[in-house]
Amino acid sequence: MVIDGKPKSAVELAMERLRQRDADTGIVGRPPTESQKADIAEVRSLHGSKVAEVEILHRSTIMGLFDPAEREKADKEYQRELQRLNDDLERKIRKIRERSE
């Protein structure tokens, strides 16, 4: 493919195919409203503070653990908590984007 005399990059071609697939399946990409942008920014800010809190608590916990098995257990728990927070963030953002205004 050629744009303005220049060939399209692999990324541009992939994005074009994804947009076409979305259009074929009825997914309409509409930009978020100002209200949605503000709500998303607020949710991301809250998420950042929760992640920082979990990180501080994890570091504090790790400092007092000397048994490798206990440290590994604490690390896995920390990773699960981060994953839960990230999943929660994505769910909230999706919910904000899906609402109509």
C-alpha positions as CSV (number, residue, x, y, z in Angstrom):
1,M,0.0,0.0,0.0
2,V,1.2,3.5,-0.7
3,I,0.2,6.8,1.1
4,D,1.3,10.0,-0.5
5,G,4.0,8.2,-2.4
6,K,5.3,6.4,0.7
7,P,4.6,2.7,1.4
8,K,2.6,2.0,4.6
9,S,4.4,0.5,7.5
10,A,3.4,-2.9,9.0
11,V,1.9,-1.1,12.0
12,E,-0.3,1.1,9.7
13,L,-1.4,-1.9,7.7
14,A,-2.3,-3.8,10.9
15,M,-4.2,-0.9,12.3
16,E,-6.1,-0.6,9.1
17,R,-7.1,-4.3,9.2
18,L,-8.2,-3.9,12.8
19,R,-10.3,-0.9,12.0
20,Q,-11.9,-2.8,9.1
21,R,-12.6,-5.9,11.3
22,D,-14.2,-3.6,14.0
23,A,-16.3,-2.0,11.3
24,D,-17.4,-5.4,9.9
25,T,-18.4,-6.6,13.4
26,G,-20.3,-3.4,14.2
27,I,-17.9,-1.9,16.7
28,V,-18.0,1.8,16.4
29,G,-15.0,3.7,17.6
30,R,-16.2,7.0,19.0
31,P,-14.0,9.4,20.9
32,P,-14.7,9.8,24.6
33,T,-16.6,12.9,25.7
34,E,-14.9,15.5,28.0
35,S,-16.9,14.1,30.9
36,Q,-15.7,10.5,30.2
37,K,-12.1,11.8,29.8
38,A,-12.4,13.4,33.3
39,D,-13.9,10.3,34.8
40,I,-11.2,8.1,33.3
41,A,-8.5,10.4,34.5
42,E,-10.0,10.3,38.0
43,V,-10.2,6.5,38.0
44,R,-6.6,6.3,36.8
45,S,-5.4,8.6,39.5
46,L,-7.2,6.6,42.2
47,H,-5.7,3.4,40.7
48,G,-2.2,4.9,40.9
49,S,-2.6,5.8,44.5
50,K,-3.9,2.3,45.3
51,V,-0.9,0.7,43.5
52,A,1.5,2.9,45.4
53,E,-0.1,1.9,48.7
54,V,0.1,-1.8,47.8
55,E,3.7,-1.4,46.8
56,I,4.6,0.4,50.0
57,L,2.9,-2.3,52.1
58,H,4.6,-5.0,50.1
59,R,8.1,-3.5,50.6
60,S,7.4,-3.2,54.3
61,T,6.4,-6.8,54.4
62,I,9.4,-8.0,52.5
63,M,11.8,-6.2,54.7
64,G,10.8,-8.4,57.6
65,L,10.9,-11.7,55.8
66,F,14.0,-13.8,55.7
67,D,12.5,-17.2,54.7
68,P,12.7,-17.5,50.9
69,A,9.4,-19.4,50.9
70,E,7.6,-16.7,52.8
71,R,9.1,-14.0,50.5
72,E,7.9,-15.9,47.5
73,K,4.5,-16.2,49.0
74,A,4.4,-12.5,49.7
75,D,5.6,-11.7,46.1
76,K,2.8,-13.9,44.6
77,E,0.2,-12.2,46.8
78,Y,1.5,-8.8,45.7
79,Q,1.3,-9.8,42.1
80,R,-2.2,-11.1,42.5
81,E,-3.2,-7.8,44.2
82,L,-1.7,-5.8,41.3
83,Q,-3.5,-7.9,38.8
84,R,-6.8,-7.4,40.7
85,L,-6.2,-3.7,40.7
86,N,-5.4,-3.6,37.0
87,D,-8.4,-5.7,36.1
88,D,-10.6,-3.4,38.2
89,L,-9.2,-0.4,36.5
90,E,-9.9,-1.8,33.0
91,R,-13.4,-2.8,34.1
92,K,-14.1,0.7,35.3
93,I,-12.7,2.4,32.2
94,R,-14.7,0.1,29.9
95,K,-17.9,0.9,31.9
96,I,-17.2,4.6,31.6
97,R,-16.6,4.3,27.8
98,E,-19.7,2.3,27.3
99,R,-22.1,4.8,28.9
100,S,-23.7,7.2,26.5
101,E,-23.9,10.9,27.3
